Amino acid sequence: MKTFAILLVAGKSTRFESNISKQVFLLKGKPVFTYPLDALLNNSSIDEVVVVTNEEHESEIENYIGNNPKAKLCLGGETRQISVEHGLALLKAEENDVVLIHDGARPLLDDDIINRTIAAAKEFGAVTTSLPMEDTVAIQDFEEHIIGMTDRSSLVKVQTPQAFKYGIISEAHKLANGSTATDDCSLVMKMLIQVKLIPGSKKLAKLTTVEDIKYLETFIK
C-alpha cells in the first residue's frame, strides 16, 4: 500500500490584501508554499507528492522542487475540484492506496498531523482533520439581524489535511461534474460514505488575510 499527497497551491488569493500572492508571501523569511511542501516531502510515510499550482507560480515552485524524485508538478483548473482532479490524474495508485490532500494556504503542517491523518484513512477510508467550534454561532437574515442560534456542540471547523482511499476519492471526482465544492469531504459524502473526524490543530489555521501572517508566526520557532 502506497501513500500519495496532493498539495494545492493554485488559489487566486482574492481576499489577501497584498500585491504579493499568499502562496509566495514570506512567512518568517520563507515563501508560504515551502512550509507544507517540505513537511510532505520529508515525511517518510509519503511516497510521492503532487503540487498543483497555477501559471503564475509554476516556475518558482518548479525551481524549488528541482530534481527531487518524490515530487511532481501540474497546473490546476478554474475550481478547487478541477485542481484536485488534475492532481489525481498524475497518480499511479491502486484502490486501497491513501491519498492525502492539503491546502497550501494552511502552511504549518507537521509529521504528527500527517501521520495521524494517514493512519485514520487506512482504518476508515475517508477522514478529515477538524476543530470543535469555540464561538457561539448565530444565524442572520439579509439585513444582518440575528434570527436564530445554533447549538455549537454539534458543529466543527473542517480543516485539511484530509485523506482517502484512492478508490473512494477518484470515484468521487469522477462523479463531481465540475462541482464548486470547497473541500473533498463533501464530494465523498455525496456517495453516502461517512467521513471520520479526527483532531486537527489551531496551527493549521488558513492564511486568508495579511493579518493571519502574525497569528501563524506565533507558532514558528
C-alpha positions in Angstrom: 0.0 0.0 0.0 1.4 3.4 -1.0 0.6 6.9 0.2 0.4 9.9 -2.0 -0.1 13.6 -1.2 -1.7 16.4 -3.3 -0.7 19.9 -2.3 -2.9 22.7 -3.6 -1.1 25.9 -4.4 -3.3 27.2 -7.1 -5.6 29.6 -5.3 -6.3 33.1 -6.5 -5.7 34.9 -3.2 -8.8 37.2 -3.8 -9.1 38.1 -0.1 -5.4 38.5 0.5 -4.8 42.3 0.6 -1.3 42.4 -0.8 0.3 42.8 -4.2 2.1 39.5 -3.4 0.1 36.3 -3.7 -0.3 34.4 -0.4 1.4 31.3 -1.8 4.7 33.1 -2.2 4.3 35.6 0.6 7.2 35.4 3.0 6.4 33.8 6.4 9.4 34.2 8.7 11.6 34.7 5.6 10.3 31.6 3.6 7.6 31.5 0.9 4.4 30.1 2.4 4.2 27.2 0.0 7.6 25.8 1.1 6.3 25.0 4.6 3.7 22.3 3.8 5.7 21.2 0.8 8.8 20.5 2.9 6.6 18.7 5.5 5.2 16.4 2.9 8.5 15.7 1.0 10.3 15.0 4.3 7.7 12.6 5.7 8.8 9.0 5.4 5.3 7.7 5.1 4.6 9.6 1.8 5.8 8.0 -1.4 5.0 10.9 -3.8 3.9 14.5 -3.6 2.0 16.2 -6.5 1.9 20.0 -6.3 -1.0 21.6 -8.1 -0.3 25.2 -9.0 -1.1 28.0 -11.5 1.0 29.5 -14.3 1.9 32.5 -12.0 3.8 30.3 -9.6 4.8 27.4 -11.8 8.4 28.3 -12.4 9.1 29.3 -8.8 7.8 26.0 -7.4 9.5 24.1 -10.2 12.8 25.6 -9.2 12.2 24.9 -5.6 11.4 21.2 -6.2 14.5 20.8 -8.5 15.2 17.2 -9.3 13.5 15.8 -6.2 12.3 12.3 -7.5 9.5 12.4 -4.9 7.8 15.5 -6.3 5.7 16.2 -9.4 4.1 19.4 -10.6 0.9 20.1 -12.6 -1.3 23.0 -13.4 -4.7 23.3 -11.7 -8.1 24.4 -13.1 -10.7 27.1 -12.5 -12.1 25.4 -9.4 -10.6 23.5 -6.4 -12.4 20.4 -7.6 -10.8 20.5 -11.0 -7.4 21.2 -9.5 -7.6 18.1 -7.3 -8.8 16.1 -10.3 -5.7 17.2 -12.2 -3.5 16.0 -9.3 -5.3 12.7 -9.1 -4.7 12.1 -12.8 -0.9 12.0 -12.2 -1.1 9.3 -9.6 -0.3 5.7 -10.5 -2.3 4.5 -7.5 -4.3 1.4 -6.6 -7.7 1.3 -5.0 -6.5 0.9 -1.4 -3.6 3.4 -1.6 -4.0 6.5 0.5 -4.3 10.0 -1.0 -3.7 12.9 1.4 -5.0 16.3 0.2 -3.8 19.5 1.8 -4.4 23.2 1.1 -1.2 25.2 0.6 -2.9 28.1 2.4 -2.5 26.1 5.7 1.3 26.2 5.9 2.0 24.8 9.3 1.7 21.1 8.6 3.8 18.7 10.7 4.6 15.0 10.9 2.2 14.3 13.8 -0.8 15.6 11.8 0.3 13.9 8.6 0.8 10.6 10.3 -2.4 10.6 12.2 -4.4 11.5 9.1 -2.8 8.7 7.1 -3.4 6.2 9.8 -7.0 7.1 10.1 -7.5 7.0 6.3 -6.2 3.4 6.3 -8.6 2.5 9.0 -11.8 4.4 7.9 -11.3 5.1 4.2 -12.2 8.8 4.4 -11.0 11.3 7.1 -10.6 15.0 7.8 -8.9 17.0 10.5 -11.2 19.3 12.4 -11.6 21.5 15.4 -14.5 22.0 17.8 -16.5 25.3 17.4 -15.5 27.5 20.3 -17.6 30.6 19.4 -21.4 31.0 19.7 -22.8 30.6 16.2 -25.8 32.8 15.1 -28.0 32.7 12.0 -28.5 36.1 10.4 -31.1 37.5 7.9 -30.3 39.6 4.8 -30.3 42.7 6.9 -27.7 41.3 9.3 -30.0 40.7 12.2 -29.8 37.6 14.4 -32.7 35.3 13.6 -31.6 32.2 15.5 -28.8 30.5 17.4 -27.2 27.1 16.7 -26.0 24.6 19.2 -22.2 24.6 18.7 -21.7 21.2 20.4 -22.7 19.6 17.1 -20.5 21.8 14.9 -16.9 21.5 14.0 -14.5 23.6 11.8 -13.2 21.4 9.0 -9.5 21.7 8.1 -7.1 20.0 5.9 -5.3 17.6 5.6 -8.0 15.2 4.5 -7.2 11.7 3.3 -9.0 9.0 1.5 -8.5 5.6 -0.1 -7.7 6.2 -3.7 -10.7 4.2 -4.9 -13.1 6.4 -2.9 -11.6 9.8 -3.8 -11.1 9.0 -7.5 -14.7 7.9 -7.9 -15.9 11.0 -6.0 -14.2 13.2 -8.5 -15.4 11.3 -11.5 -19.0 12.0 -10.2 -18.2 15.6 -9.3 -19.2 17.1 -12.7 -17.3 20.4 -12.2 -18.5 20.9 -8.6 -17.7 24.1 -6.8 -17.2 22.2 -3.5 -14.6 23.8 -1.2 -13.3 20.5 0.1 -13.2 16.8 -0.8 -15.3 15.5 2.1 -18.4 17.0 0.6 -17.8 15.1 -2.7 -17.2 11.8 -0.8 -20.4 12.3 1.3 -22.5 12.6 -1.9 -21.6 8.9 -2.4 -23.1 8.2 1.0 -19.7 7.4 2.5 -19.1 8.5 6.1 -16.1 10.8 6.8 -14.3 10.2 10.1 -13.4 13.4 12.1 -10.0 13.4 13.8 -8.5 16.3 15.9 -6.8 19.0 13.9 -4.7 21.9 15.3 -5.0 25.6 15.7 -1.7 26.0 13.9 -3.5 24.6 10.8 -5.2 27.9 10.5 -5.8 29.1 6.9 -3.9 32.0 5.6 -6.7 34.2 4.2 -5.7 37.8 5.0 -2.4 39.6 5.7 -3.4 39.7 9.4 -3.2 35.9 9.6 0.5 36.1 9.0 1.2 37.4 12.5 -1.0 34.7 14.0 0.8 31.9 12.1 4.2 33.4 13.0 3.4 32.8 16.7 3.7 29.0 16.1 7.1 29.2 14.3 10.2 29.0 16.5 
